[in-house]
């Protein structure tokens, strides 16, 4: 019996190659309506992810979010919460949130993806290294510089080991670490006076500064 789903899939993929994402979405939606598909059919996962991708490319972020959440839910039920297919949809969902700057929503998803990658692939796999760097970038955007620095160093150690100290990706991570040090210095805020300061402490509120003022007043 000839598949109804396959022609729609082919048409959707061809439309996407031509950057006609509205047409790609229409064909993916037709594929999803095929009677031959059951709830846990792997083709359903492919279709849902395809619809989400077409929506993202059209800037239809809320719709993409809805389709990706549906994909994640079905994959977890059919494959288990630690399956790599689950990580793929979660990673796509995290990318959507990151694109619209919903960084707080990205964090738990990105951490979950990293856990799944580490469990399935081992701590030194390239996907784990990339995800570690992505999570570090997220923490940097959130202003959590200690966590960002820790994860950048972790990614740097793994990439230096496999690529060498002079590889462009290694140098890029070193630059990110340097940037964090700069941000830590320039964006520090005194807990006492609430003003930003540079250096190790706010001179305005240290005993040394108070003594200097006292000396000048004599």
C-alpha positions, 0 to 999 in steps of 0.5 A: 500500500502506497504511503500517503505521508511520504509525498507530503514529506517530500513536498515539504522538504522541497519547499523548505529548500526553496525557502518557501516555508509557508508551503513547507508548513502546509505540506507538513500539516497535510502529512500530519493529517494522514490516517496511516499515522498513529500517535507513537509513529516516528513519522509523527515526530518528524512531522511535528519538528518539520512544522515547528521549523517552518513556523520558526523560519516564518517568524511564527514563534508562538506556533513553533513553541506549541508544536515543539512542546507537543513533539517533546510530550509525545517523544517522552511518552513513546521513547522515554525522557532520556532519549536523544530524540527528546533532546533534539526537540528540547534543544529546538525549543531552547533555541526558540526561547533564546531567539526571543530573549526568554533566557529564564525559560531557556535555562532549565531546558538547556540543562536538561539537554546537556544531561541527556547528551552527557548520559547518552554520549559521554562527557567529552562528546562534541555535542556535550562540549557545544552544549556546555558552551551554549549554557555558559553563553546563556548564563553570561546573558543572565549575568550569572558570571560565576556559572558562565565562567565555570562552564566556559572553563569546562568547555575550554578544557575539553576543546583544548584537549581534542583540538589544541590550544591554537584552534579557532574554537579554543581561542573563541572560548578564551575570548569569552572568558576574558570578556566575562572577567571584564564584565565582572569588573565593570558591572560590579555594584556595591552592596552598601551604596548601590553604585557600580565600581571598578576593581576589587571593592568600592573605595567609597564604602571601605574603611580606607576611603573613610580614613582618607576623608577623615585625614583631609578634614583635619 
